[in-house]
Amino acid sequence: MFFLDLNSQRAHLLHGFKTGLAAVIAYTAAQLMHLKFGYWASLSAVIVMQINVADSIRMCLYRFSGTAVGAAIAIACIMIFPETPYMTELALFLSMGFCAYMTKYNVRYKMAAITACIVLLASVGEPGRVSYGLFRVLEITLGVTSAFLTSVLILPLRASVALKESIHEQFNTCATIYDTMMESFLEKQTGLDPDMLESINSKIVNSRELYIKVLKHESYIYNEDTEMLGLKVRTLEKSVAHLRAMLYALNNVKGQGYDIIMKDELHRMSKAISNAMNAIGSDELPDDQALSCALKENQDKLAALREEGATRRFYLEKMIQFFAFYHSAEFMCKDLLAYTLERKEVHKRLHEE
């Protein structure tokens, strides 16, 4: 197991090498078994080989299960309908119609339709149509197996590894963006590019997709802490949501900006939050004491300012803008603190087990 950016040239070169290797292995296995149409094995290997292990497993399951269902449907039609042109057409119509309708419930029926069509039509005139269909299933199974073994055993590119690297990068990016927003807010609410979060928004969606792939496919093969990965992804999603709210509040300040009285306290909270994000990205435990102290310090300062009546001299609109930004920043701190405490609980539970 090693890391390569799944979109890099090296990753695609490796994918090309492994796909070619899987095709050769599948064809060689078919030749050794004296299967008549060994190219079906190679074709199946090429179809199911994907750039990362999770996608390869998903395609293997899709191809194999769809093939098995399609072959069963085709064999049933062969046994029920006589081998005449009209009956063959009727069998084709009914089987294809059934598979097309069943895609409403499961996408594998699309592959089942392809397999059923091949077995029904290619076996016409063959002496043993049922055995013909079974041999095609065997060839496809060889291809699927070859692709699976090549993907898992030879320089595997795991989605979980790519996800961890992506999480590391995104938490670091969030920390930088958070610092930038806080500085702009404290410097009389200087506006920022409203599209500055577009890149990380798309990466967040990709991280969620990768996590689902790891959870549904890779976790059955590799020993992966999916609970902790899920916690990180959820925390990352919350953090980006808070950044969106902060950016909106910052860019909707009307009129002249104002000096923030609790500037020093917000600076310290910003530092604690940035350090926590960088720690999560590096798979380290954030300093919950620093987060708790920063949170309490800001809450106490705000309460004191309210008690002194310092907030009364601000316009209501300015106060609303301040609290819209401040509460998003504060909730960011609370979410990171919750992550830290939950991670401690998970480790404690695993240690006890």
N, C-alpha and C positions, 0 to 999 in steps of 0.2 A: 504494500500500500504506500502511495506517495501522492504528493499534491501537484497538480497542474491546473492552471486556469482552463476550465472546460471550453472556453471560447478562443484559446490561444492556438497558434499554428502548430506547436508541438503536440498539443492534445489531439488535434485533427490528424496529424501525421501518424500518431500512435493508433488512432481509431482506424485509419486506412490500413495500417499494417495488420492489426488484429482482425479486421473484417476479411482481408484476403486470406489470412491464416485460417480463420474459422471456415471459410468456403472450401479451402483445400482439405482440411481435416474431414469435413462433412462428405466431400466427394470421394475421398480415399476410403472412408468407412463404408460408403455405399458400394464402392467397387469391390472391397474385400468381402462384402456380404452378397456379391453377385446380384445386386438389384439392377433392374433393367433401366430405370430412369433415375440415375444417380444425380442428375442435374437438379432434381427437385430438392435434394438435400442441401446442395450448395445455395440454391435460390433462397431456401428458407433461412439458412444461416445469414445470408446477406440482409434479408428483410428484418430479422430480429436484432442484429447487432446494432447497439447504440453507443454513444460516446461515454456514458457512465453506467455503472453497474445497475443502479436502480431502474433506469429506463430499459436496459437490456432484459432484466428480470420481468418487467411489466410486459414487454413485447413477446418474450418467450411464453409467458402465461396466456397472453392474448392469442398468439399464433397456435399454440398447442391445443388449448381448449376449444378455440374456434374450429380448428382442423378436425378434432375428434367429433364435435357436434355435427359438422358438415358431412363428414364421412358416414356417420350413423344415419343421417337423413337420406343421403344418397343411396346407401345400401338398403334402407327400408323401401325406397322408391324402386330400386332394381328388383327387389323381391316381390313387390306388389304389382307393378305395371309390366306388362309384356314388352319385349324388345321389338316394338314396331315404331315407325316414324311418328304416328299420331300419339301413341301412348308415351313415347319418350318426350315429346313436346308437352304433353299434359303433365308428366312428372316434373319436367323442368319448370313449368309455369307454377305449379303448386309449391314446389320446394323453394323456389326463389321468392315467391310471394310470402310464404310463411317466414322465411329468414328476414326478409325486408321488414315485415311487420314486427318481428321479435326484437329488432334493433331498438325499438321503443323501450325495452326493458333491459337489454344488455348489448353493448356494442360488439361483443364477440360474434354475434350472429352475422355481422358483415363478413368476417373471415369465414364463417360457416357457409355462407352463400357461395363464396368463391370456391371453397373446397367441394361443396356439393355439385356445383356446376362442372368442375373439372372431372370429378369421378363419374358423374352421370354421362357426360358427352364423350370423354376420352375412352371410356370403357366399352362404348358401343362397338360391337363386332368382335370383342375380345372373348376368348373361350371361357374364362372364369371372371365374370364382372365383379363379384363380391371380393374375391381374392385380389383382383386388380386394385380395388379401392383400399383394401387393407395394406397392400404394399405401398401405396402412395402415402398413407398415414405413417408407415414405418420410415419412409424416406424423409418426410417432413420432420418426424421426431428426431431423426439423426441430425438434421440441420439445426433444429432448436437446441438439442443437447450440445452440439459442437459450439454453437454461439455462446451458450450459457457457460460452459467450462472455460472457453477462451476469455470471456469477459471477467469471470470471477477469479481465475487462477493466473492469468498472464498480465502483469502490470495493471492491476485493476484501478480504474479511476472511480472512486466512490463518491456518491452524491453527498454523503455525510461529511467527508473531508472538505469538499468544495463549500458546503454549507458553513462549516466552522470558520473557514478562511473568509467567507463572505460576511459572516457575523462580526468577525474581528475588524474587518475593514469598515463596516457600516457603523459600528459603535464608535470607532475613532473619528469617523466623519461626523457623526452626531455630536460628539464632544466638541469638535472644532466649530461646527455651526452654532451650537449652544453658546459657546464663548463669544462668537461674533455677534449673535443677537443680543446677548446681555450687554456687551460693550456699546452697541448701537443704542440700546435702550437707555443706558446710563449717560450716554453723551447726548442728552436732550432729544432722545427718540429719533435718531437719524434713520431714515428709511433704507431698506435693502431691496435687492432684486426679488420681485414677487415669485420668480420661477426658480429660485435657488434650491428648492427642495425637489424639483422634478426628477433629477437623477436618482436620488436616494429613494424616492417614492416607488420607482420602477424596480429598484433593487430589493426593496422590502417585499414586493409581490413575488419576485423570483425566489427569495429566501423562504417564503411560506410554501411555495410550490416544491422546492427542494426538500423541505421538512416533511411534507406529505409523502413524497416519494421514499424518503428514508423510513418513515413510519410504516408505510404499506408494503414495502418490498425489501429493502436492505436489512431491516431489523430482524428478519427471519433467518438471515445468513450470518450476519456479523453481530458481535456483542457490542451494542451501541447504547449509550445512556440517552434514550430518546426523551425521557422526562426532563432532563436538564436542557437538552436542545430545544424542546418545546417552550420551556420557561424563558430561555434567551430570546427566542423568536417573538414570543408574546411581549416581553419587556421592550424589545426593539420596536415593535409595532406601536406600543403605547408612547414610547419616547418620540417617535416621528410624528405621531398625532399631536403631542404637546408642542413640538416645534412648529407644526402648521398653525396651531392656535396662536403661538407667540408671534410668528411672522405676520399673521393677519392683524393682530392687535398693534404691532409695531408700525405697520404700514398704513394704519388708519388713524394715526394721530393727526388731528386737524389743528391748524394754527401753529404758533411757536411752541417748541418743546420746552420742557421744564427740568430743573435739577431734581434729582432723587435724593431725599434726605437720608434714606437708609442705604446709601451707595456702598459703604464698606461691608455691611452685612450681606448684601446681594453679591458682592464680589467673592466673599468667602463661600457662599452657597454655590456660586458658579464653579469655583475651584473644586469643591467637594464633589459636585455632580460630574464634572469633566474627568476627575480622577477615577470615579466609580465606573463611568462608561469605558474608559481605557482599560480598567481592571477586568471588567466583564469580557471585553474583546480579547484580552490576553488570557482568558480562562483563569483569572485570579479572583479571590474573594474581595469585594469592595470593602472599604472601611466604613462599617455601619455607624461607628461612633462619630466619625467626622460628619456623616450625613445627618445623623440625629442632632448633633450640636448645631450644625448650620441651620437646620430646619427650625429648631427651637429658638435660636438666636433671632431669626427673622420674624417668627411669630411673636416673640416677646417685644421686639422693637416696634412692630406694627401696632401691637396692643397699647404700648406706651404712647405712641404718637396719637392714637385715637383718644386715649385718656387725657392727653394734654390739649386735645382739640386742634392739633396741628393740621389735620386733614380738612378742616372746615374752610380754609381760605382758598381751596382749589375749586374750580368749577366742577359741576357734577359730571359733565362729559369727560373731563380730564381724569376724574376719579375712576370712572367706568373703564377708561382705556388703561389706566394703571393696573387696576385689579384684574382685568382680562389677561394682561401680560403676566402679572405677578402670580396669579393662581395657577396658570399653566406651568410656570417655572417651579412653583412649589409642588405641584402634583408630580412633576418629573422627579423631584427629590424623593417624594413619598413612594413612588413606584420603584425607584432604584433601591430604596431601603427595604421595601417589601420583597424584592428579588433577593437581596442579601439574606434576609431572615428565612425565606423559603428555601434557599439553597442550603443553608445551615441545617434546616429540618430534614431535607432530603438526604444529606450526607449522614446525619445522625441516624436516620431510619435505616439506611443501607448498612451502616456500621453495626447496628444492633442485629440486623438479619444475618 
